[in-house]
């Protein structure tokens, strides 16, 4: 059964793969982040202030036919010691599940990383939600204001925006990998995520200017 799951995931990943170039992926991520930050059910300010890193998947594809999977491409940025955001590096989301499930949808996903451990896992190569870092459905501002018992100890909070709806989700078992091909495409050969993070902010293209316009709204 496990082999069947992996085969299904591989087929779906190929069928739904994003063929957008690096610049287009960056611009899509910027636009997606703007939409999420201005949605009516906002992310609590306290959670945004605690964020050590964020991952934006602007167009994740979720598909199910007994076996399910969710896949997408996007970018990640690390918050530096001075509070500024690093240059984005490119990432890929992959997840699979068993169970009674049918459907197909596209949506945007935002992950907020709160711990040094989760950030280090992402920078070292990949992070598995629930294994390398605890993950929780991110609370919304209205819920957070009314419920003082909301647990803020999760290392990662996950949000999804789909067809006008915005809600916290659980992505336990999902894997975020660095997208080396797109990092090389955008930044050049031999580049690593840690190198991208250490570089001064790039402001040389329309796409990255738009990206920093959107992410700098997170204070």
C-alpha positions as CSV (number, residue, x, y, z in Angstrom):
1,X,0.0,0.0,0.0
2,X,2.8,2.4,0.8
3,X,4.3,1.9,-2.7
4,X,0.9,2.7,-4.1
5,X,0.7,5.9,-2.2
6,X,4.2,6.9,-3.4
7,X,3.3,6.0,-7.0
8,X,0.1,8.1,-6.8
9,X,2.0,11.0,-5.3
10,X,4.6,10.9,-8.0
11,X,2.0,10.8,-10.8
12,X,0.0,13.7,-9.3
13,X,3.1,15.7,-8.7
14,X,4.1,15.4,-12.3
15,X,0.6,16.2,-13.6
16,X,0.1,19.2,-11.4
17,X,3.7,20.5,-11.4
18,X,4.1,24.3,-11.7
19,X,5.9,25.3,-14.9
20,X,6.1,28.9,-13.9
21,X,9.5,30.4,-14.0
22,X,11.3,31.7,-10.9
23,X,10.3,35.4,-11.4
24,X,6.6,34.4,-12.1
25,X,6.6,32.2,-9.0
26,X,8.0,35.1,-6.9
27,X,5.4,37.5,-8.2
28,X,2.6,35.0,-7.6
29,X,3.8,34.6,-4.0
30,X,3.9,38.3,-3.4
31,X,0.3,38.7,-4.7
32,X,-0.8,35.7,-2.6
33,X,0.7,37.1,0.6
34,X,-1.0,40.5,0.0
35,X,-4.3,38.8,-0.4
36,X,-3.9,36.7,2.8
37,X,-2.7,39.7,4.9
38,X,-5.7,41.8,3.9
39,X,-8.3,39.1,4.2
40,X,-11.3,39.8,6.6
41,X,-10.4,37.0,9.0
42,X,-6.9,38.3,9.8
43,X,-4.0,36.5,11.3
44,X,-3.5,37.7,14.9
45,X,-0.9,40.4,15.2
46,X,0.9,38.5,18.0
47,X,1.5,35.5,15.7
48,X,2.9,37.7,12.9
49,X,5.2,39.5,15.3
50,X,6.6,36.2,16.6
51,X,7.3,34.8,13.1
52,X,10.9,33.8,12.5
53,X,10.2,32.7,8.9
54,X,7.3,32.3,6.5
55,X,6.6,30.0,3.6
56,X,4.1,31.1,0.9
57,X,2.7,28.5,-1.5
58,X,0.5,30.7,-3.9
59,X,-1.2,27.8,-5.8
60,X,-1.2,24.5,-4.0
61,X,-3.1,21.7,-5.8
62,X,-5.0,19.3,-3.6
63,X,-6.4,16.1,-5.2
64,X,-8.0,13.0,-3.8
65,X,-9.2,9.7,-5.3
66,X,-9.1,7.3,-2.3
67,X,-5.5,8.4,-2.0
68,X,-4.9,12.1,-1.6
69,X,-2.0,14.5,-2.2
70,X,-1.3,18.2,-2.0
71,X,1.5,19.8,-4.0
72,X,2.8,23.3,-4.8
73,X,5.7,25.7,-5.3
74,X,6.5,28.9,-3.6
75,X,9.0,30.8,-1.6
76,X,10.3,31.2,2.0
77,X,11.9,34.1,3.8
78,X,13.7,34.3,7.2
79,X,13.4,37.2,9.6
80,X,16.9,38.5,10.4
81,X,18.2,39.7,13.8
82,X,17.5,43.3,12.9
83,X,13.8,42.5,12.1
84,X,14.2,42.7,8.3
85,X,13.3,39.9,6.0
86,X,15.8,37.9,3.9
87,X,15.7,37.4,0.2
88,X,13.2,34.7,-0.7
89,X,14.4,31.2,-1.6
90,X,12.3,28.8,-3.6
91,X,10.6,25.8,-2.0
92,X,8.2,22.9,-2.9
93,X,5.3,21.4,-0.8
94,X,4.5,17.7,-1.0
95,X,2.0,15.7,1.1
96,X,0.0,12.5,0.8
97,X,-2.7,10.7,2.7
98,X,-4.9,7.6,2.7
99,X,-8.7,7.6,3.3
100,X,-12.1,8.2,1.8
101,X,-11.5,11.4,-0.2
102,X,-12.4,12.7,-3.6
103,X,-11.9,16.2,-5.0
104,X,-9.6,18.7,-6.7
105,X,-8.9,22.2,-5.7
106,X,-6.3,25.0,-5.9
107,X,-5.6,27.3,-2.9
108,X,-3.0,29.5,-1.3
109,X,-1.1,28.3,1.8
110,X,0.9,30.4,4.3
111,X,3.1,28.7,7.0
112,X,4.4,30.8,9.9
113,X,7.5,29.3,11.5
114,X,8.1,30.3,15.1
115,X,11.1,28.3,16.3
116,X,14.8,28.3,15.6
117,X,14.6,24.5,15.1
118,X,12.0,24.8,12.4
119,X,14.0,27.5,10.6
120,X,17.2,25.5,10.8
121,X,15.5,22.4,9.4
122,X,14.2,24.4,6.4
123,X,17.6,26.0,5.8
124,X,19.4,22.7,6.0
125,X,17.3,21.2,3.2
126,X,13.7,20.3,4.2
127,X,11.2,20.3,7.0
128,X,8.6,17.6,7.7
129,X,5.6,19.0,9.5
130,X,4.8,17.2,12.7
131,X,8.2,15.4,12.7
132,X,10.8,18.2,12.5
133,X,8.4,20.8,13.9
134,X,5.0,20.7,15.6
135,X,2.3,22.2,13.5
136,X,-1.1,23.6,14.2
137,X,-4.0,25.2,12.4
138,X,-3.4,28.9,12.7
139,X,-6.0,30.8,14.8
140,X,-7.8,33.8,13.3
141,X,-8.0,37.2,14.9
142,X,-11.6,36.9,15.9
143,X,-11.2,33.5,17.5
144,X,-7.9,34.6,19.2
145,X,-9.5,37.7,20.7
146,X,-12.4,35.7,22.2
147,X,-10.4,32.7,23.4
148,X,-7.4,33.3,25.8
149,X,-6.8,29.5,25.9
150,X,-5.5,29.3,22.3
151,X,-2.1,27.4,22.4
152,X,0.7,29.5,20.9
153,X,3.4,26.9,21.5
154,X,3.3,25.3,18.0
155,X,6.5,25.7,16.0
156,X,4.5,26.2,12.8
157,X,1.1,27.7,12.2
158,X,-0.7,26.9,8.9
159,X,-3.3,28.9,7.0
160,X,-5.2,28.3,3.8
161,X,-7.1,30.7,1.5
162,X,-9.5,29.0,-0.9
163,X,-12.3,30.4,-3.0
164,X,-12.7,33.4,-0.7
165,X,-12.5,31.3,2.5
166,X,-9.6,31.8,4.9
167,X,-9.0,29.4,7.7
168,X,-6.4,27.6,9.8
169,X,-5.4,24.1,8.6
170,X,-3.4,21.1,9.7
171,X,-0.6,20.0,7.3
172,X,0.9,17.3,9.5
173,X,3.1,15.1,7.4
174,X,3.6,17.6,4.7
175,X,7.2,18.2,3.5
176,X,8.7,21.5,2.5
177,X,11.8,21.0,0.3
178,X,14.1,23.6,-1.1
179,X,13.6,24.0,-4.9
180,X,17.3,24.0,-6.0
181,X,16.4,24.4,-9.7
182,X,14.6,27.6,-9.2
183,X,17.1,29.0,-6.7
184,X,19.8,28.4,-9.4
185,X,17.6,29.9,-12.1
186,X,17.0,33.1,-10.1
187,X,20.3,33.5,-8.2
188,X,22.9,31.6,-10.1
189,X,24.9,28.3,-9.9
190,X,26.2,27.0,-6.6
191,X,23.8,29.1,-4.5
192,X,22.4,27.7,-1.3
193,X,19.5,28.8,0.8
194,X,21.8,30.0,3.6
195,X,23.7,32.1,1.0
196,X,20.5,33.7,-0.3
197,X,19.4,34.6,3.3
198,X,22.8,36.1,4.0
199,X,22.8,38.3,0.9
200,X,21.6,42.0,1.1
201,X,18.1,42.5,-0.1
202,X,17.8,42.4,-3.9
203,X,15.8,45.2,-5.4
204,X,16.7,44.7,-9.1
205,X,13.5,43.3,-10.6
206,X,9.8,44.2,-10.5
207,X,9.0,40.7,-9.0
208,X,11.3,41.0,-6.0
209,X,10.3,44.6,-5.4
210,X,6.7,43.5,-5.2
211,X,7.7,40.7,-2.9
212,X,9.4,43.0,-0.4
213,X,6.5,45.4,-0.6
214,X,4.2,42.6,0.6
215,X,6.4,40.9,3.2
216,X,7.5,44.2,4.8
217,X,3.9,44.7,5.9
218,X,4.6,42.0,8.5
219,X,6.0,43.9,11.5
